[in-house]
Structures are given as structure tokens and as C-alpha cells.
Amino acid sequence: MTIFSFSPFGYEGSLVTVEVDLRRGIPAIDIVGLADNAVKESRERMRSAIRNSGFDFPMERVLISLSPADLKKEGAGFDLALALAVLAAQDEKKDFDKEPVLVMGELELSGTIRPVKAVHAAASTAFQAGITKCVVAASNAAEAREVAGMKVFGAMNLTEAYDALLKPDLFTSLTDDTTQAFVPKDCVEVKGVLFPPETVGINFSDILHQKNLIRALQIAAAGGHNLLAFGAPGCGKTLALSRFSELLPLLTVEEAQSITRIHSIAGLLSPSQPLMRIPPFRMPHQSATLEGVCGGGVNCRPGEISLAHNGVLFLDEAAEFRTSVLQMLRVPIETGAISISRAGRTTIYPARFQLLLATNPCPCGNYSSKSRVCMCSAKAVTQYWKKFSAPLLDRIDIRVNVENEAQEAALAENVHPCEACTEQENCQDCGKIKRYIDKSDKERVTTAELRKEIAVATAIQRKRQGKKNACLSPQEILDFCKLGRDEQTILDTAIFNNDFSQRAVSSILKLSRTIADMSGSEQIKTVHLLEAILLRKSSGAMAEFGEGD
């Protein structure tokens, strides 16, 4: 029997073979193979755990080899593997299972097994190497079983783990049928697509006077498109974008596997969610460093963009982030992955995230507002938008200039509500405001209603290409985003009038495809194309000082 453990490094990690040799000499434990302090300290934890579990520790010189020898081993996850390897070497005459086994867990002095991180990553790596059995802590068992085909035994203590090596029947696995994969409780099925349960007290019906922004968010959720919302402070950008996760359907099992592996490596996997079916929603603070966002460190830990893989990365007050952080996003947005190199080793993390940006139109926030005065100079506004750069903005499919629609309508009707009005019932201005608010109440849209069109588009995309429209390749755009003669004429005119780049044209075609999918249309019609062009066009400060397309 060969015992393996796992050394996490980057996204891939490495399997480690644990070998034990008992030889004559003064009783001692030697560990070779570039073990760090945590692994070396496992000698004492292992010795006490073995004795306190009722086993006899060998009164010989114990040599433990961790191979490959040139790979640095870190963490307390080796404890259980070392203990079982020592016991197996001492009782080599017993009838142990001959199949190789992956072992991970931290030992307490009493012999109790504590959970460790990266178990899902270890199980998937081991299964790819032909290892189909693993022994882990009981609280890590559900996480390991989500690797299709892996037989798992969750042990509470060292005695149970040792017994599992003698009784192969104790190992159990889930069915290979993906329809039986983990699904969070209380999920809602909408037109054949599963959505997470709605969060109590958080609903899009609470957002007033932002019909255009909500429509843009619905389209972004349906097709996975990047979105930039800019407007004056207090207009509702953050309120609406922070609820974006309510619109996202559950991930497929294939999509969930990669993000589960990433969160397992980072130690962020919840025991109640062994397979991450709910898309991650990451919202880093403006003080985040380049390493914190893109990943890195001694062991190449995942950053925010990888933790947001197959989910959302929301940068609120985006202009306040460091310029280097914003510019770093360009390549991952394009490729869906990020390569990190440290100390002669390289790892590649998947980073197919959906980017949401919220920012003010200028430093004071009042530029282009019809009700407020902007005190910023033209140079200050230009410098403000230069933090984003044209190449980054060119990768944003949807741009929304957020205004308070109630205020805009009031100004259009020359309504000036008076705070000290004593005749509200007879006041003409107050009456106009009341009628507008009543009309707005009737136009409220709930999260459940928004999900219906998103579900239709999601089902179509999964069946047609197996991924979101935002991820379509140039050839797939040609295949799935075909235009009629009239639509092509409209697009050509828009390209000429707005000086759209080729990437902008691709964004318009993908947006049109998403809008058509939401309506259940196989063909992209004129109304779909016109809405996509409006969503792509810049307006306000962005057009004048930013990208200027």
C-alpha cells in the first residue's frame, strides 16, 4: 500500500509520496524531503496521537521520506498521512488494502483529526493520477466526495482512519450522475434553470426610478457581460449593483468544480457548501493591493479575480483603486486566466470573471448632472478618467450613465417641489410629483420577474454553445450573431457615427445575441441591435474625457 498526501502550490499542487523506514538505532524520527517547520513539528503531534489512540509507537529509528525531494512541503495536512504510514510500516504483516490512498488531515494530541484546506484540490489531482481512495477528516468528506469517482472515508480520529486501511468497504462515493450533484437548499427553478433562494429583505423592487440601470443589469446577468455604471453620488449605483448576485443562476457542475477547487486552496470553502453552485460575488476594498487582486505570495495563493472565477468581481468607487490594479484586469478579462510566477515556479489560475464597475463621473461627482453644479476643472475630470484607460474601457460591454429618473422627469415638467408647502393637496407642483411617484410604483419590477428572461437566455446559451454569450470567440460570433441586411446597415451606420473599435463591434453583436435570447428569438432583430448599441455607447463625462468612442 502506498500512502500519498498533497502539497498545495498555486492552482495545480503536487502529490507527495510518504515512505517510512524502520531501522535499528537510537529511537528518533527523521523527516527528509524539504519539509517546513509545520511538517517537522508533526513528529511530536504524530507521536502523541499514536500513543493516545492506543497504538504502540515503534521503539526504533524512524525515517520518513517525502517525495519528490526537491518540492517544498508545507502545512499541517501531512500529520495523518505520516501517522498512518508509520503504523502501516510497523504492522506490515497485516492485510492492508493494496490500492494507493490519498490521506490528508491534521492531528490533535488526542488523535482527533482536524480539517485542513485544499482537500477538493487534492482529491481531484489524485483522481487524475489514478488514485481513487482517500482518507480525510469527517468535516472534509463531503468536499472530497464532490470529485466524481473518488471513494472517500471521513474519519473522526486516528483509530477510524487506521481501520479504513484494513476495510475497503468503508469508503463511499457519490454517483457519477451530475444531476445528483450538490444543490443548495431552497433553490428556485425558473423555466428549467435553478436560481439560489432570494435573500430576505433584498429585492430589486426596492430600487426606485432606475429602470434603465435595472434593465442593463438584467442583460448583463443574462449574458455575463461586463458593466460600468457612472453617475452622481446617491443616485443608486452601489445599491443596485450590490444586488446583482440575486439575478445569477446556479453554476453547472462543470463550472462549479473549478471555482470549488480555487476556494478549497484558499481555505474559503464552507462546510455547508461542498460544491460551490452559487456564483461567487467578490467586492474588494479600494485599498486592495496588486497581489491581493491578481494573486501571489510565497505559495501563489489565488487573488480576488480568481476567487471571482465564474462569478462577479464588483469594484465600487472604481476610480479610487490603484491604477496598476485597474490596468492588470485587462489581460484576465481577455484570456480568462492569469499566470503567476514565484521563485522559479509558475501557476495558471482560471479567472473568467464578470466585471462590474461603479464610479462617479468626476472627482466631485456632479459632472453632467442637471440639478447640481460641478466644480471640477476639465483637467481634473480628464485625469480622473485616465485612471481607467481606453483599452480597459474598451473591454466593458455595457455602459450606463445613471441619473435619478424621478428628478429628471420633474425637471422636464418644470416641477419644483417646495419643502415648506402648506397646501400640498392643492399645490400643482406637489400633485405632479405625487402622480409621477404613483406611476413609478406601478413600474416596479421584482427579482423574480427579472429572473424569468435571464432563465430563458441561460437555457438557450447552455444548449447552444455551453457558455455565456460574453465568452464567445470570434468564430462563434460569426456563427451565432448573424445579422439581416437591415440590421447590418444599422450597425455600419453606428460604427461610422461613433467610431467603434472592432472590439466594440464584437460587444454589440454579443449584446444583441443576449437580448435576442432573452426574448426567445433565434434571429437578432432591429430592436435587439438598437438596444445593444445604446448600451455600448458612451455618454456624459465618459464620452468627453474617457474613451471617447
N, C-alpha and C positions, 0 to 999 in steps of 0.2 A: 504494500500500500504506500502510495506517495501522497504526502500532505503538501498542499500549496497554500500560500497566503497572497496578499495583494499589496503592492506599493503604489499609492496614487501619485501620479505626476501629470499635470495637465489633463487633457481630455481622455487620453488613451490609458495611461497607467501601465503597470507591468506585473505579471505573475511572478511570485517568488517561491522557489522550491525550498522546503525546510527539511534538512537532513540532520540526523543525530547519530553520534558515535559514542559508545560507552567503552572506556578503556581503563586499564589499571593505572593507579596513581593516587595522589592526594585528592580527596573529594573537592571538586570545584566545577564551575560552569564557565566555559569559554564560548563566546559568540563571535563568529567571523563573518565578514561579508558586508563591510561598510554600514554597520548599524549605528544609528544615532543614540543619543542619551536615553530617549524614551524606550527604545528597544533593548538597550543594555540593562536598564532598570527592571525590565520584565523578568530578569533572572530571579530577583527576590520575590516579586509578586507570584511568579510561577511556582517557586519552591514552597511558599506558604500555602498557596491554593491547593497544591497537590496533597500536602500533608493534612490540611484541614478538611479535605474531601474524603479522607480515609484511605488514601493510597500511600504506598511507601516510596519515598524519593530515593533513587539509586545512590548507593554509597560508593560511587566510582567517579572518575573524572569524565565530565560530560562535555562533549564538543558539539556545538550546534553551528551548522553551516547554512547561510542564506545565500542562495544563488539566483541570478547572476551576481558574481562577486563584485563587479565594478559598478553596480547600481546602488545608490544610497537608499537605505530603508529607514522610514520614519514612522512615528506614531505608536500608540498602544494597541493597535489592531492585531499585532503579532502574538499577543500573550497566549491566547487559546491555542493557536497553531503550535507554538513552542511546547506548551504543556502536553498536548496530545501526542506530539512527535516523541517526546521523552518517554511517556507512558507506553507508547507502541514499541519503542526500541527496547524497553525493559521487559515487556511481555511479548516478545516476538514469536513465542510459540503458540500464542492464541490465534484463533481463526478470524483474523481481521478481513474485512472486505478488501478485495484486491484492486478495486477501481480507485483511481485518483480522486481526491476530495479537496474542495476548497474550504478553508477554515478561517474565520475572522471573528474576533471578539476580544474585549478587554476583561481581565480577571481581577476581581476583588480578592483580598486576602482570604476571605471565607470560601472562595471557589465559585461565588456567584458571577455570572457573565454579564457585563455591561455592554450596551450597544455602541457601535462605532459608525463613523461616516464612510461613504463611498462603497457601501455594500452592493447597491444596484450596479454600479460600475464594475465592481469586482466580479459579480455573478455573470454579467453579460460578457466580460472579457474571458472568463473561464469557460463559458459555454462555447464561445467561438474557438477556443483552443481544444475542445473535445471533452472538457470536464463537465459532467452532468450532475454532480452531487456537491452540496455544500452544507457546512455546519456553521450557524451564526447564532447570535443572541436572539432570544424569543421575540423581542420587540423589533428586530430587523428581519424577521422571517417573511412577513408579508411583502416587504420591499424586494427581497430576493426572489420570491415566487412570481413576481410580475415579469421576470425574464422567462419567456416561453421555453419550455423544455427542461428547465432547471428543477431538479429534485432537492428539496430543502428540509432540513431539520432545525427547528428553533429550540435551542437549549436554554434552560434557566440556570444551570450550574455545570461545573466540570464533570460531575458524575454522569449526568444525562448525555453530555457530549461524547464521553468515552463509550457509553453503552451504544450510541448510534453507530460507532465504528464497527461494532460487532453484530448489529441488527439492521441490515439494509432496508428492511420493511418499514422502518420508522420514517424514512424520507418520503415526503409527499410533494406533489407539484400541482399546478393549476392546469386546466385543459388548454390545449393549443388553439382552441376556438376563440378568435379575437372578439366575438360577440359576447363572450362571457368575461371579458376583462373588467377591471375595477371601474365602477361608476359611482361618483359621489352621491350622497343621499339627497332625496327630494329634488332630483333633476326634473326638468320640464321638457317634454317633447313638443316641438313646434314644426308642423309639416314634415315630419320624419327626421328632424335634426334635434339633437339633445342640447339643452342650454342649462347652465347652473341655476339653482334656485335664486329668485330675486332677493336681494338684500333688503331686509325690513327697513323702512324709512328712507330708502334711496330709490327714487323713481324719476324718470325724465319728465313726468307730468308736473313736477315741482318747478321746472325751469320755464319761466315766462318770457315772452317777447323775443325768443331766439329761434324762430322757425328755420331760418337759413342754416344756422350753425348745427342744429339737431339733424337736419337733412344731410348735411355734409358728414357728420359723424356716422349716420346710418350707412351711407355709401362707403365710407372708409372701413367700417366694420364688415360690410358685406364682401369687399374685395381685398382687404388687407393693405389699403393704400396709406402712405404717409400723409400727414396733415399738419398744416401750420395755421394757427388761429392768432390774429393780432387785432388789438383794439384797446380802447381806453380802459384804465383801471376801473374795476367794479362792473364791467359790462357782462360778466358771467362766463368768461373763458375757462377759468380753472374749475368752476362749479360743474360745467358741462363735460369737460374733458376728463375730470377725475371720475366720472360715472361711466366712462367708455367701456370698462370691463363688463358692465351689465349687458352689453349688446353682443358679446362674443360667445359663439357656440363652444361646446366641449371639443377638445382636440381628439383626433382619431388616435387609435392605439399606436400607430407608427409614429405620429407626431409626438405623442406623449413620451415615447421611450427615450428619445434624445434629451429632452428637457428634464426628464426624471434623472437621467444619468448626471447631468450637469449639477442639478440641485443636490444630488447624493454626494458628489465630490465636494461641494461647498459646505456640506453638513446642514443644509437648509430643508431637507425633506421631512415633511410632517408624518408622524406615525399613522395619523388618520387618513393620509392620502398617499399610499404606497406607490401609486402611479399618477402622475400629475396630468389629469384630464382637463382641469381648469386652466386656461391660458394665464401665464404669469403677467402681472402688471407691476412694473418696476418704476419707481418715481424717486430718483436720486436727488439729493440736495445740491444747490448751486455751488457748494464748496467742494464737490467731488473732484478727486484728482484724476489725472490721466490714467494712472494704474488702476484706480478704483473702477473706472468706467470700462476700460478695454481689457483689464485683467493683468496678471503678472505676479510678482513676488518670487520668493525662493522656489516654490513648487508650481509656479504658473497657475495660480488659482483663477477661476473664472471671474470676469468683471460683470458690470451691470448689463452690458449689451449681450453677453452670453446667457446671463440669468433671465434675460427677456426673450430668449430664443423661442420662436413660435408663439410669442405673446407681444406685449406692448412695452415700449420704453417712452415714458412721458417726462419731458423736460419742461417744468413750469418755470416761468421767468427765464426763458432760454438765453436771452442776451446777457444774463448775469453769469453764465457758465464761462469757464476759461476758453479762450479762442482755440487752444490746442485740443481741448476736449471736443469742441464742436467740429473741428476740421477732421479729427480722427474718425468721425462717423461715416465719412464719405465712402471709403472702401468697403467696410462691412455692409453698408446699405446696398452696394452694387453686387458684392460677391456672396453675401450671406454667411460669411465665415471670417475669422480673424486668426492670424498666425502670431504666436508669441514665442520669443526665443530668450532663454536664460541659461547662462553658464554652459554653452555648447550644446544645449538640448532645445528642441523645438516642438511645440504642440500646436494643433489647429483646433480651435473651438468653433462649433457652429454658432452663428449669430444672425439668424434670419428673423429680425425683429421688425415690428411696426412702430415707426417713429411718430410721436405726437409732440408738437412744439406749441407753446403758448408764450406770447411776448407782447409788450407794449409797442406802439408804432414809433415811439421816440423816447428819449430819456425821461421826460416829464409825463408822457403817456397821452397827451391831448392832441397830438397831430392829427389833422383831418377830421377832428370832431366838430360837429355843427353847433354844439352847445357850450364848448369850452375853448379857452384860448391857450394855444401852445406858445411857450416862452423859449423854446429851443431854437438855436440858430441852424441854418442849413448845414453848416459844417458838422454840428453836433449830431444831427439826425443821420448824416452820411456816415460818420464814424460808427454810430450805433448799429447801422445795418451792415456795415463792412465786417462785423464780427461773424456774420453767417457765411459770407462769400457766395458768389454766384454759383460755383459748382455744387455747393451743398443745397442751396435753394432749388437748383435745377432738378434735384432728386426728390423734391416734395411734390407729390401729385396734386394735392388739394390745398388751396389757399383760401382762407375765409377772413374777410375784414368784418370783425364783429362789432356791431353797433346795437344800441338799445332800440329795438324796433318800436316800442311804445313811445319813446321820446321822439324818434324820427317822425312817427305818424302825427304826434301832437304838434310838432313844429310845422309839418306840412299843412295842417289845418289852422295855423296861427293860434294855437291853443296855449294860453299862458296861465296855468292854474295858480290861483292866489292862495297863499298859506293862511291869510287872515280872513278868508271869505266867511261872511256870516249868513249868506243866503245861498247855501250850497244847492238847495232844491231848485232855486230859480236861476242860479248862475249859469249862463250859456257855456262858459269855458269848462266848468266842472261837469256839466252834463255831457260834453263831448268826450272828456276823459273817461267818464263812467261808461259811456257807450263803447268806447274802444276797449276798455278792460273787460267788459262783458263779452265782447266779440273774441277777445284773446282767450278767455276761459273756455269758450266752446271749441277753440282750435288746439287745446292741449292734447298732446299725444303721449300715451303711456309707454313704458318699456316693453310691455307685452305686444303692443301694436307695432312697435318698431322692429321687434324680433321676427315678425311674420315675413316681411320682404327679405330680411337677412337670411332667414332659413331657406327661402326659395333659391336665392342666389348661391348659398353654400352648397346645397344639394346638387345644383347644376354643375358647379365648378368641380366638386369631388368626383362626379361621374364623368365629366368631360376630360379634364386634364389632371385630376388628382392633386391639385394645389390651388392656391388663391390666384386671382387674376393679376395682382400686383407682382407676382413672381414669374409671369410669362416670359419666355425667351423671345428674341426677335423672330425666330421662325414660327413660334406658336402664335405670336401676334398676327403674322401673315395668315395663319391657318384659321384662327378663331375670331379675328376682329376685322372681317371683310366689310367694306362699305359699298353701298349702292352709288350710282352715278351722281345723284343729287347730294348725297352726304359727302362724297369726295369733293365736290365743288365747294361745299360749305367749309370743309376742312382746309382746302387750299386757300380760300379767301382768308380764313382765320390765321393761317401760317403767314401769309403776306402782310396782313394788317398788324400782327402782333410780334412778328419776327421770332416765332417759336423755334427753339432748337430741335434737333432730331430726338433728343430725349423727351422734350416736352410733347412732341407729336406722339411718341410711344405712350406717354402718360395719358394723353387724351383718348387714344384708342383703347387702352386698358380700362379707363374710367367709363367709357361708353359701353364697353362689354359688361362691366359690372352693373351699370344702370339698366341695361337691357335684360340681364339675368334676373335682376330684382323684379322686373315686370313680367318675367317668364317668356320673353321674346327671344326667338332664335336669331333674328336679324337685328342689327344695330340701326335704329330709325333716327330720323332727323331730330326728334325731341330728345333722344338719348344723347346724341352728339352735341347738341347745343348746350345742354346742361353740363356736360363734361368740359366743354370749352370755357364756360363761365367759372367752373370750379378751378380750372387750371390758371386762368388769367389772374394777374396781379392787380391790386388796386391800392389806392391810398399811398402811404409812405413807402410801401414795399416796391411799388412800380416806379416811383420817382427817385428813390435813393437806394433801393436794394437791387434786385435782379434786373429790373427794367426791361422785361420782355414784352 
